[in-house]
Amino acid sequence: MTERAVVIGGGFSGLATAGLLARDGHRVTVLEQQQRLGGRSGRWHADGFRFDTGPSWYLMPEVIDRWFRLMGTSAAEELELARLDPAYRVWFGPDSEAVDVRSGREHALELFERLEPGSGPRAAQYLDSAAHTYELAKRRFLYDGFDSARGLLSPDVLRELPRLTRLLGSSLHGEIARHFRDPRVQQILGYPAVFLGTTPYRAPALYHLMSHLDLNDGVLYPQGGFAALVDAMERVARGAGVEIETGVRATAIHTAGRTGARQRRRVSGVDYRDAHGALRHAPAAAVVAAADLHHVQRTLLAPADRDFSERQLRRTDPGPGAVLLCAGIEGELPQLAHHNLLFTGDWRDNFGRISAGRPLAEETSIYVSRTSATDPTAAPAGHENLFVLVPAPALSRTGRGGRSGDQPVEAVAHRALEQLGRWTSTGDLSERVRVRRTWGPGDFSAQFNAFRGSALGPAHILTQSAFFRPANRSRRVAGLFFAGASVRPGIGVPMCMISAEIVRQAVRGEAALPAVEASQAVTP
């Protein structure tokens, strides 16, 4: 095959798709509007401090390794991976003792028994269910573009139908509360809903499978951060023949004529502004939009070529926004692990404020990454780097960050750093800051065209999960495909890389991967 394919967006899904299409023989060009690849997986460095400004939890390593093997190499060859122990550390209030969460079934059972005596058998049942559900999802759902009902009608899915129906019809919090009474256990098991862009009160109970990833499988870290993963993917993709242009902005997806029994219009190419501002056109037999779906539908496609009406687009739950803070700290912080979570007591109020677009409380739930705990290149000797993420309403008008950003963003960041010092007994951290920068929901809109400033992508509520999530191929335009967090299977680095495989199958004109292929086979 020698057809020209254009991929819009150089994040994880764009790079992964481009590499796979190049392996299939397509001549592939990636158009990325930022100067660096990686999309939301950004990077920032100053005065010897280095930060990831996006994804930081390396989960589902088999999915990432699968892509590298499809490209003729492996994650082990391209990355240096470290296993984190503890996987993460949790504080439940300013006066609470920190709790270390270690991966491995025996450690998880021991932890839950200690937090809620007598819960061991229920914890074992919960973890068994999470592992079983994850394997079923990986085998039957995650790699399925749902162009047909074949996967849903397979015998193993039909056998599980009563259980799956219950898990889809109840909330993650409800499922956790059936097994555990201690609020600390409930929060540890409920927080993964945030990775899905939603809350434990709105995520379907099916997503209790997420606890298998950190509690059973474990959490890894690529030395050099997620920037190292982006660089490795770029290196492999270029080696496969992918052409990459950065600092260019796609302005329109063109269609022409009609084709096939359904007489759909056919994609013909992409207009874009090059690095010098000149308007250019890239002809293409296939276009993969690995960018925010709202932006693609509203801005890049003509009205007649759009799969969604403006009303449908407006009704999307964008998931949470975020305020991000990168802070280089003088001195060491042994009180913190690599990953740290601070949970407020009133989660319903915390999540309710985010969902309703109301201001955050003075104290709120936050996530802190201290990669210098694992990676000595992340900060100068004797110093630490902190990446603080504060889930916030997805409201672009909250503003943008910077060295000195908009007041609402800076206020949230300041309170978060103060809360971190007080809760973890590390003192007034603001006095020890040597470099500092913030980002707000407005930055997600400006840099990534994110709908309403969403930090992750559309929430994994029931009506935006699995076959309810937007498809990976256009209904109206032949040759137009979609990859990334906005579409199936959803949010997160592994999900974005799986979307690349779904697109590859669609470009080939083939159905979703058979179950055994999706979980085992690695040949192109």
C-alpha positions, -999 to +999 in steps of 0.1 A: +000+000+000+013+035-009-017+057-001-010+090+016-024+093+052-024+125+072-027+123+110-038+155+128-022+156+162+011+143+176+000+131+210+001+094+220-028+084+198-015+103+168+020+089+171+007+054+177-016+055+147+010+070+124+034+043+133+010+015+127-002+029+094+034+034+082+041-003+091+012-011+068+029+007+040+011+040+040+030+073+034+021+091+067+025+127+077+018+139+112+007+175+117+012+188+152+003+224+162+028+226+192+065+228+188+069+195+207+051+162+203+031+145+231-001+165+232-013+167+268+019+150+278+039+182+280+073+190+295+089+220+312+123+225+326+141+254+343+173+258+362+181+221+364+145+210+373+125+189+348+088+182+349+062+162+331+031+184+328+006+157+318+002+119+324+023+105+352+009+071+361+024+043+339-004+017+340-014-012+317+022-017+306+012-047+285-008-023+262+022+001+257+046-028+252+022-043+226+024-012+205+062-012+206+062-049+196+038-042+167+064-017+156+092-043+157+108-035+191+097-035+227+092-013+257+121-029+274+144-020+245+131+016+243+125+026+279+141+021+313+111+012+336+112+013+374+086-003+396+074+020+424+072+008+460+050+022+475+028+026+444+015+058+461+010+075+495-023+088+508-032+115+534-068+117+546-066+150+564-042+175+581-039+154+612-040+119+596-011+095+594+001+088+558-009+054+544+013+037+519-004+017+492+018-011+479+011-031+448+006-069+450-025-088+461-010-097+495-001-061+503-035-048+493-053-074+514-031-066+544-038-029+540-075-032+538-076-056+568-056-030+588-078-001+578-111-021+582-105-051+604-124-082+591-126-069+556-100-093+542-124-118+526-145-090+510-113-073+498-102-106+481-136-109+465-134-073+452-099-077+438-108-110+421-138-093+405-117-064+394-091-087+378-118-108+361-136-078+348-104-062+335-094-094+316-129-096+300-128-059+291-093-063+275-104-094+257-138-083+244-143-045+247-112-023+247-100-033+213-135-034+198-146-004+176-182-017+180-189-015+143-209-046+149-224-065+178-202-095+172-181-090+203-211-083+225-227-116+215-198-138+222-205-167+246-182-154+273-199-120+273-234-136+273-225-157+303-215-126+321-245-106+311-264-105+344-232-095+363-223-069+336-258-054+337-256-050+374-222-033+372-233-010+344-265-001+363-249+009+396-222+034+405-186+027+414-191+042+449-221+019+454-201-011+445-173-001+468-198+006+496-212-029+492-179-043+503-163-017+526-175+007+553-143+025+561-142+059+542-104+056+537-108+023+519-137+038+499-115+067+488-086+045+478-108+024+456-129+053+444-102+077+433-094+059+400-127+074+387-107+106+384-084+089+359-116+083+339-126+119+339-155+115+363-164+108+400-170+076+419-206+086+422-211+088+384-187+062+370-204+028+364-194+001+388-179-018+359-149+005+364-139-012+396-116-030+372-093+000+376-082-012+411-067-043+394-042-020+377-026-003+407-033-029+435-026-061+416-005-052+386+016-023+400+027+011+390+058+017+369+078+049+360+098+054+328+131+070+337+131+105+321+094+107+327+066+104+301+086+127+279+109+097+275+079+076+263+070+104+238+105+105+225+107+068+221+075+067+202+087+095+179+120+077+174+102+044+164+076+062+142+102+081+123+122+049+119+091+034+102+090+063+077+066+087+094+071+123+084+064+147+113+058+185+111+055+205+143+044+241+148+017+237+121-021+240+126-047+221+107-074+245+095-098+222+074-105+187+064-116+185+028-140+161+011-149+154-025-173+133-045-192+104-032-183+067-029-197+034-018-232+020-015-241+047+011-228+074-012-208+091+015-184+119+006-148+109+005-119+126+024-095+143+001-069+161+022-061+186+050-054+224+049-029+236+074-008+267+083+029+259+082+055+272+107+057+304+086+020+310+085+016+300+049-015+280+039-007+246+026-027+216+014-018+179+021-038+155-002-047+123+016-067+091+009-071+087+047-072+113+074-069+104+111-081+132+135-062+125+167-074+157+183-103+169+204-134+156+187-154+188+194-126+209+177-126+186+147-164+186+143-169+223+149-138+238+133-122+214+108-152+199+091-179+215+069-214+213+084-225+187+059-196+164+069-201+165+107-213+134+126-227+155+155-250+184+158-241+215+179-267+204+204-252+169+207-217+184+212-229+209+239-244+180+259-211+162+263-198+159+298-163+172+294-149+157+327-129+178+351-105+206+343-074+211+363-050+236+378-014+224+375+016+237+394+053+228+387+075+238+416+112+232+421+119+229+458+151+236+477+160+208+500+147+172+502+112+160+510+114+124+523+079+127+536+066+124+501+065+093+479+067+094+441+029+095+438+009+113+466-028+118+471-045+142+495-082+134+501-106+157+517-133+142+540-163+154+522-159+139+487-195+146+477-190+183+482-155+182+465-168+164+434-200+183+434-182+216+432-162+203+402-192+189+384-213+220+390-186+245+381-185+261+416-154+274+432-133+249+451-132+248+488-101+262+507-090+226+511-096+202+482-083+168+470-050+171+452-024+149+435+013+154+438+041+138+418+076+139+432+095+122+403+128+132+419+121+104+444+128+079+416+146+099+389+178+117+399+178+137+367+145+154+376+160+179+400+195+192+411+211+172+438+195+178+472+164+194+456+130+181+446+106+186+418+068+187+426+040+184+400+007+193+417-026+186+400-058+201+415-090+187+398-112+218+391-142+227+370-138+225+332-142+262+327-119+279+302-128+312+317-110+303+349-080+315+331-045+305+322-013+300+341+024+309+336+052+322+356+026+346+369-008+335+357-044+347+360-055+353+396-080+324+399-054+299+387-026+313+409-049+313+440-058+276+436-021+268+431-011+288+462-037+271+484-027+237+471+010+242+480+001+255+514-023+226+520+004+201+509+029+216+534+005+215+563-010+180+556+024+163+551+043+182+578+068+196+553+063+232+564+059+264+544+069+251+510+064+285+493+096+297+510+116+269+494+103+274+458+131+281+433+113+277+400+075+278+395+049+277+367+012+271+366-014+260+340-052+265+341-082+252+321-077+281+297-043+266+287-060+233+279-084+251+256-056+272+240-029+246+236-050+214+229-084+228+217-099+209+247-136+212+250-144+237+279-108+233+291-112+196+300-079+182+314-084+146+303-113+142+279-150+134+280-160+117+312-165+080+314-201+081+326-224+054+313-236+073+283-200+081+272-185+046+277-179+016+254-203+016+224-219+048+237-187+067+232-181+083+198-169+059+171-134+058+156-146+063+120-168+089+105-204+080+096-206+107+069-171+108+054-153+078+039-116+077+048-120+099+079-111+083+113-108+095+149-083+085+176-076+097+211-093+104+244-125+117+228-134+084+212-134+047+218-121+033+241-114+065+260-092+084+284-056+076+293-023+068+275-031+031+271-066+038+258-052+063+233-028+037+221-055+011+218-076+036+197-047+036+172-051-002+167-088+002+162-082+029+136-056+007+119-082-021+116-107+004+102-083+018+076-076-018+065-114-022+061-113-050+087-135-056+118-122-052+153-094-076+164-106-110+175-104-115+212-074-137+212-055-114+189-062-084+210-048-099+241-019-119+227-010-115+191+016-088+182+023-093+145+012-064+122 
